[in-house]
Amino acid sequence: MTLKRGEYERFKAISEKLKKAYESLGKGSFIVFENPLHSANGTDVGLVWSFNTYKEWTDDPGPKAAYEKLYGTGSWQHMMDEWKDIYVDYNAEIRSFVR
């Protein structure tokens, strides 16, 4: 994910709230990777979250209910609006864990 210049602190605040929401679910994980090295057109941060089935992911691709329980009704939409305001672009990947 590439952030708009000067928006790291807003990103950090949002990601900390998302992490708390995921932790409150008691399953899965939400991890933030930060790129300490600058590179032209490089990624600033990476986000990884887990899910057990594709159905689980499509039913609720984010912890909306848990987030709103922690931060109030309408907070999820407010967070999504702010989220869209702080990034330039992102790449999405879905990976499988092979045992």
C-alpha positions in Angstrom: 0.0 0.0 0.0 1.3 3.4 -0.9 0.2 6.2 1.4 -0.3 9.8 0.4 2.6 12.0 1.6 2.2 13.0 5.2 -0.6 10.5 6.0 1.3 7.9 7.9 0.0 9.0 11.3 -3.6 8.8 10.2 -2.8 5.3 8.7 -1.2 4.2 12.0 -4.3 5.4 14.0 -6.7 3.5 11.7 -4.6 0.3 11.6 -4.4 0.3 15.5 -8.2 0.5 15.7 -8.5 -2.3 13.1 -6.0 -4.5 15.0 -8.1 -4.0 18.2 -11.3 -5.0 16.3 -9.6 -8.2 15.0 -8.2 -9.0 18.4 -11.7 -8.7 19.9 -13.0 -11.4 17.6 -10.6 -13.9 19.2 -9.7 -15.5 15.9 -7.4 -14.8 13.0 -4.9 -12.0 12.8 -4.2 -8.5 11.5 -0.6 -7.6 10.9 1.0 -4.4 9.6 4.4 -4.5 7.9 6.2 -1.2 7.5 8.8 -0.6 4.9 11.8 1.2 6.5 13.5 1.8 3.2 12.4 4.4 0.7 12.2 3.3 -3.0 10.7 5.1 -5.9 7.1 3.8 -6.5 7.7 1.4 -3.6 5.2 0.2 -1.0 5.1 2.1 2.3 3.1 -0.5 4.3 1.7 -4.0 3.9 -1.4 -5.4 5.6 -2.1 -9.1 6.2 -5.2 -10.5 7.8 -6.3 -14.1 8.0 -9.5 -15.9 7.4 -10.5 -19.6 7.5 -12.7 -19.9 4.5 -13.5 -17.8 1.4 -17.2 -17.7 2.6 -16.1 -16.2 5.9 -14.1 -13.5 4.0 -16.9 -12.7 1.5 -19.5 -12.5 4.3 -17.5 -9.9 6.2 -14.3 -8.8 4.5 -13.6 -6.6 7.5 -14.5 -6.9 11.1 -17.4 -4.3 10.7 -19.6 -5.5 13.6 -16.6 -5.8 16.0 -15.3 -2.4 14.9 -18.7 -0.7 15.5 -19.1 -2.4 18.8 -15.8 -0.8 19.9 -16.1 2.6 18.2 -19.9 3.2 17.8 -22.5 2.9 15.1 -21.4 4.4 11.8 -17.7 4.3 12.8 -16.9 1.6 10.1 -18.1 3.8 7.3 -16.3 6.8 8.7 -13.1 4.7 8.9 -13.6 3.5 5.3 -14.0 7.1 4.1 -10.8 8.1 5.9 -9.0 5.1 4.6 -9.8 6.0 1.0 -8.5 9.5 1.7 -5.0 8.4 2.9 -3.7 6.0 0.2 -2.5 6.5 -3.3 -2.7 2.9 -4.5 -2.5 -0.7 -3.3 -2.0 -4.2 -4.5 -4.2 -7.1 -3.3 -3.2 -10.7 -3.1 -4.9 -13.8 -1.6 -2.6 -16.6 -0.5 -3.3 -20.0 0.8 -1.5 -21.7 3.7 -0.3 -25.2 2.6 0.4 -27.8 5.3 
